[in-house]
Amino acid sequence: MISYKYLFNMKKNILFYLLLFSLLVNVFQYVNSKKIIDKYEQDIYKFKRKIEKFENNKEKMINSQNLDK
């Protein structure tokens, strides 16, 4: 004879563990994506600073050439 009470409890436990697992996966994805986005923002900031530096150097070179004429 099959104990339906046992099957119901087993089903409840399986659903609970699936929910827990899905929550953990979501937390992992959030943290991982957050780290990636932060890294990209740092890279973007670094490259913007480099571009500004090169533009300033370019302006200085142009100004020095104009003064020499």
C-alpha positions as CSV (number, residue, x, y, z in Angstrom):
1,M,0.0,0.0,0.0
2,I,1.3,3.5,-0.9
3,S,1.4,6.1,1.8
4,Y,0.1,9.3,0.2
5,K,1.1,11.3,3.2
6,Y,4.8,10.3,2.6
7,L,4.5,11.2,-1.1
8,F,3.0,14.6,-0.2
9,N,5.8,15.3,2.2
10,M,8.4,14.3,-0.3
11,K,6.8,16.5,-3.0
12,K,6.8,19.4,-0.5
13,N,10.5,18.8,0.3
14,I,11.4,18.6,-3.4
15,L,9.6,21.9,-4.1
16,F,11.3,23.5,-1.2
17,Y,14.7,22.5,-2.3
18,L,14.0,23.5,-5.9
19,L,12.9,26.9,-4.7
20,L,16.0,27.2,-2.5
21,F,18.3,26.2,-5.4
22,S,16.6,28.7,-7.8
23,L,17.1,31.5,-5.2
24,L,20.8,30.6,-4.8
25,V,21.3,30.6,-8.6
26,N,19.6,34.0,-8.9
27,V,21.8,35.4,-6.1
28,F,24.9,34.0,-7.8
29,Q,23.9,35.5,-11.2
30,Y,23.2,38.9,-9.6
31,V,26.5,39.0,-7.8
32,N,28.4,37.9,-10.8
33,S,26.7,40.4,-13.2
34,K,27.3,43.2,-10.6
35,K,31.0,42.4,-10.6
36,I,31.2,42.4,-14.3
37,I,29.3,45.7,-14.6
38,D,31.6,47.3,-12.0
39,K,34.7,46.1,-13.9
40,Y,33.3,47.5,-17.2
41,E,32.6,50.8,-15.4
42,Q,36.2,50.9,-14.1
43,D,37.5,50.2,-17.6
44,I,35.4,52.8,-19.2
45,Y,36.5,55.4,-16.6
46,K,40.2,54.5,-17.2
47,F,39.8,54.7,-21.0
48,K,38.0,58.1,-20.7
49,R,40.9,59.4,-18.6
50,K,43.4,58.2,-21.2
51,I,41.4,59.8,-24.0
52,E,41.3,63.1,-22.1
53,K,45.0,62.9,-21.6
54,F,45.7,62.2,-25.3
55,E,43.4,65.1,-26.3
56,N,45.2,67.5,-23.9
57,N,48.5,66.4,-25.3
58,K,47.2,66.9,-28.8
59,E,46.0,70.4,-28.0
60,K,49.4,71.2,-26.4
61,M,51.2,70.1,-29.5
62,I,48.9,72.1,-31.8
63,N,49.3,75.2,-29.6
64,S,53.1,74.8,-29.6
65,Q,53.2,74.4,-33.3
66,N,51.1,77.6,-33.7
67,L,53.4,79.5,-31.5
68,D,56.4,78.5,-33.4
69,K,55.0,79.9,-36.7
